[in-house]
Amino acid sequence: MGTQDTQESNQHAGAGTTGRRALLGAAVLGAAGGVLGLPGAARAAGARTGAGHGGGLKSLPVPTVIGHRGASGYRPEHTFGSYQLALDLGADIVEAGDLVPTRDGHLVCRHEPEIGGTTNVADHPEFAARRTTKVLDGVSTTGWFTEDFTLAELKTLRAVERIPANRPHNTLYNGRWEIPTFEEVLKWQDEQTRKRGKQVWIYPETKHPTYFRKLGLGLEERVAKLLHKHGKDRKNSPVILQSFEPTSIQRLNKLVDNPLVVLLSAADTRPWDFVETGDPRTVADLVTRAGLREIAGYAQGIGPTLDLVIPKDASGNLTRPTTLVKDAHAVGLVLHPYTMRNENPFLPANFRKGTDADGYGDSFGAFRTYFATGIDGVFTDNPDTGVLARADFVNG
């Protein structure tokens, strides 16, 4: 998720070799939610919100822990290894996945259509000539792009860790998993629901929908077709759809009845569909009371960057919360901000410990501070940390 999210990850990917520290130990404890503290956390959150009653979004614990691209703090993102671990660590929802198309029209799960940084495509000499430069949402980008490959060709590739400087231990798993399709994810969701005896939720995102529509590879219709095929296009279906482009959510609102969420980047940015259509509004306009009322007319929630909930000062320290949570709740919108990560470079400055790029800071303190604003959930690369932090917050 997120152009800004990607920029932050790339900006902070520096050297460091301190290792995972204690929390990774929790990451490998038993499957199916066997991490220390998960059952109590789930019960506490459920008691607080009446989880399990009413179906749909109302059945989810609050604050909801959303596994960002799976458990991407511990495994290469958007792989079944990452998705599976997110469930094992207690995530309420798995962000599976960021949806981009192949040349022959299939939807696959990659953070971006450019796959040079998330697969081993550079090691495949047969695809060397596919490397090219394109303008993606106004940004010149060089690499290999999913829309230039058939699904069969993409299936010959394997996933690798996107930010190895911050997550050197994840490189152990480079080459282990292939690129999943969205249809495979939908089938996996059903299998996991049966196996675990409880409903598994997913939270896919349409990536660069205006860009792909211009290429004749419209995303929304393809998403809707697959959801309808698998009976998951209803109001209470366990599939939340999200996009940084409001018009993509508006289009989906006409095609499916799923819960819908508008993602919001930095306040001074403009959604790319606004740029293309000449809409002068920025994200700052969308988070006004009038902007939120408009969003509530076609969506059930927003996914703001955490900085829109609590801004940072020039030194990177948290300041005072904005009124966004209150204003969004006033018009009936839920808030699922992004993204909490354990490593120092991704935490607010006042929660960092040391300077190692892969060292953990006080992520529990950061979770507690964000939860206290009243957010309804949060995307995190470390679902186990989020679940334990929620238990602390709910029981505290």
N, C-alpha and C positions, 0 to 999 in steps of 0.2 A: 504494500500500500504506500502510495504517496510519492509524488515528485519531490516534495520537500523532505519527506522521510528518506528518500534515496540520497538526496544531496547531503543530508546530515550524516548518513552512514558513511558515505564516501569521504566526507570532510574529516571525520574523526577516525578513519581507519589508519592507525599509526602502529609503531612498533610496540612490542610488549610480550613478555613471556611468563607472567606470573601464574597463569593457570586458572582453573575454574573456582578454586576454593570450596568451601563447605557445601554450598547450595547444589553443586553438580552432583554431589553424593546423593542428595535427595532425588535427583532426576533419574537415577537408575534403579531406585527401589521399585518394588513390585508393580506388575502390570495392572490394568483395569482400576486405576485410582488407588493403588496401594501405597502411595507416598504418605509418610507420617503426617498426620493432621488433616488429611483431606475429608474423611467422613464428618468430623466435627464441624469443619468449615462449611460443608454443604448443608448440614442440618441447621447451622446458625443462620446462614444466609436465607435458606428456605423459610425458616420461622419468621424472619424479619419481613419477608415480602409476600408470604403466602404462596411460595412457589409450588407448582403442581396443580394449581386451581385456575381454571379459566382458559387454559391452552394458549398457544401462540406465544407472543412476547411476554405475556404475564406469567408464563410458567417458568421463566428463567430467574435464577437467583440474582439479587442485587446487592452489591455491585457484581455485574457479570464479568467473568474472566474469559477473555477471548484470545485464543492462541494465534498470535500474529504469524501468518504463513506457516502455521503449525507450531512446533516448539523450536523456532529457528535460532534460539539461543544455544541449542544443543545439537542440532542436525541441519544439514543444508536445507534451505527453505523450499517450500512447495514441492515436497517429496512425500511419498506415503510413509517414509520413515519419520519425517517431521510431524505429519498429521497424526500418525498413530501415537507417537510419544506425547503429543499435546493432550490426547484423551487419557493416556495413562497417568499423566501428571495432574489431571483434574479439571482441565479447561471445560467450561460450559459450552463454548462454541469454538469451532476451528475455522479459521479463515482459509478455506480451501475452495477456490484459490483466486488469484488474479488472472482474469481470463483474457487471452489473446488468441487470434486465429492463425491457422496454418494456411498455406496457399490453396489447399483443397477444401477449405471451409470448416475444418474441425476446430473446436475450442480446446486449448491446452492451458495448463496452469504454470505461468511464469510471472515473475514480478514485473518484467518489462518485455516488450517484443524483442529487444536486443538481448541476445543470449550469450554473448562472449564472456560475460562475467559470472554466469550461473550454470554453464555447462562446459563440457570438454570439447566443444566444437572446434576450437583452435588446433586440437590434436588430430583432427580428421583432414588429411590432405585432399580428400575428394571434395571437400566443401571450401577449400581455400579461396576459390574464385567467387564465392558468395559474399565475401567480406566487402562491405560497401559503406557509403556515407549517405544518410538520409536526414531530412529535417523533421524531427518528431516534436510536435507541439511547439514549433518555433525554435527548437534547439538542434543544432547540427550534431548528429550522433553517428559514430563509426562503429561497425561491428557486423554481426550476423543477426538477421531478423526472422522471426517465426513465419511471417507471411511469405518468405522466399523459400520455404521448405514444405514438402508434403508431410503429412503425419507419419508416414512410414519412414521417411528420412529422419525426422526428429526422434523417433523411437530408437534410432541407432546411437543416440547421444546419451550421456549420463550427467547427472547434476553434480555441481561442485559448490563449495562454500563461497558466498559472495563477498564477505568481508573477513578474509583470513587473518589480517593483522589484529583484529579485535577478537577473533574466534579461531585461534590456531588449532585448538583441539577438534573443531568440527571438520577440519581437513582430513581427519582419519577416515571419514565416511565419503570422501570424494570418489565418484565413480560407482557408488553402490546402487543408486536408484535412478530410474529413467524418468522422463517427463510425463506426468499424469495428464490424461484428458479429463474434461469436465464430466463426461459421461461415466468414466471410471470412478470419479469422485462420488457421483450420485449413487452408484452401485455399492461402493465402499461404505458410504453412509448407512445404507440399509443393512449391510452385513454387520457393521459395528453396532448398530441399534439392536439387532437380534442377539448378537454375541454378548453384549453388555447388559441387556435387559432394561435399557433406558434409552430415551430418544437422543440421538446424536444430532447436533445442529451444525450447520455450515453457513459461511458468510462470504460468498463470492463477490468479486468486484469486476465491473466492466472497465477495462483499461483503454485509454485513448480512443473512446468510441467515435469521436468526430473524425479522427485520422483514419480509422479503419473503414468508416462508412464511405469516405472519399475513394477508398480502394475497392469498393464493392464488397466489403466484408463486414457488413453491419452486425454488431454484436447482439443487440437486444433481441432481435427476432430469433437468433440462434439459441440464446439463453432460454427464451420463452418456449421454444419448440422442445428443448430437452426437458425442461421442468414439467411441461404438459405431458410429455411421453412417460415420465416417471411419476406422475400424479403429485407433483410438488409445487404447483402453481397457485395454491390457495392461501387465504388469509392466515390460517393457522399452520401452514406448512413450515417445517423447521429449516427454512432457507431464507436468510435475510440478504437482500441484494443492495449493493452500494456502488457509488461512483462519485468521482470528483466533478463530473459534468452534470449540472442540474437537468439539462435537457435529456440526458440519457435516463435519468430516473423518471422524468415525465413520460418518456416513451415507454419505459417498462410499466409504468402505472396504467397504461392503456392495454398492455398485453397480458399482465399477470396480476394476481391479487396478493402476492407476497409482501411481507414487511419491507419497506424501502428506506434507505438512509442516504443522505447527501453528505459527502465528505468535504471538509473545509480545510484548506491549507492556510498559509500565513495571511494575516489581515490585509496586507497590501498587494496580494496577488489577485489575478482574475482567472476564473475557470476558463479553460481553453475554448469551450463552446461559446462563451461570451466574447472572447477575442475574435473568433471566426465570424460571429454574427454582428459584431459592432456594439454589443451591449457594454456600456461603459462601467457597469457596477463591478466592485471588488468584493472580496470576502467580507471586508468590513461592512459593506452595505447589506450583505446577506445575514449577518449576525445582529443587525438592529431588530427591534421588535417588529417592524413592518416586514423586514426580510424573512424573519422566522415565521411570521404568520403566513407568508406566501409559501414557504417550504412545507408548512403543515397542511397545505391544501393538496399536496400530492405525495407526501412522504410521512413516515412515522418517526423518523429520528434524524439526528445529525452525527457525523463523526469528525469533530474538530481536532486540529492539532492541540496538544496539551497547552501550548502557549496561549491559545485563545481562552483557556479556562483560568490559568494563572500565568501572567506574563513574567518574563525575566528582565532583570536590569542589565546594564551594559557589561557587568561582570559575570552574567549567567546565573545569578541567584534569583530564586523565586521572589516575587513581590506579592501584592494583594490580589485575590481572585477578582475576576470581572463579574458582571451580572449575567453572564451567558447561561449558566445553569438555571438560574431562576427564570430568566426570560424564555428559555426554551421550554421549560416545564410549564410555564404559564399558557403556552399554546398547545400543550399536549405532546411535545416531542421528547423522545429519550435521547440521552447523550452517551455516545461510546467513543471517547477521545483516543488518540494514538500518539506515540507508542512508548510503553514503559520497557526499558531494557536495564539489565543489571550492571553493565560495564560502565566504568567511570565516564568516558567521553560522552555518553548519551544521557547522563543524569544531570539535573541542575547542579551548578557549581557547589552549592552549599550542602550537597549530599555525596560529594565525591570523597574517596579515600585514596590518597596517593595519586600518582600520575601515570601508572601503567595503563596502556591502551586496552588490555584485556583483563584488568583488575576490577573486582567488584567494589562498588561503593555502598552507601546506605540506601539500598533500593527499598527496604521496608519503610524507612522514614519517608521516602518520596511517595510510595503508594499511599501511606496513611494521609499525607498532606492532600493528595489529589482526591482520595475517597471522601475526605471531610468536606469537600465542596458540594457533595450531593450528586456527583456523576452517577449514571446508571450502570456503567461498566467501563472497561478499558482494554485496549489491545496491548498485549505484552508478548515479548519473545520468550519469556520465562514463566510459563503458566504455574509451575509449582510455587514460585515466589509469590505470584499474584494470589493464589489460593490461600497460602499461609498468611499473607498480609490481610486478606479479607477476613480470615478468622480472627486475627488480632483486632481488626477494626470493629467487627460486629460484636465480638465478645468483650471488647475493652471498656 
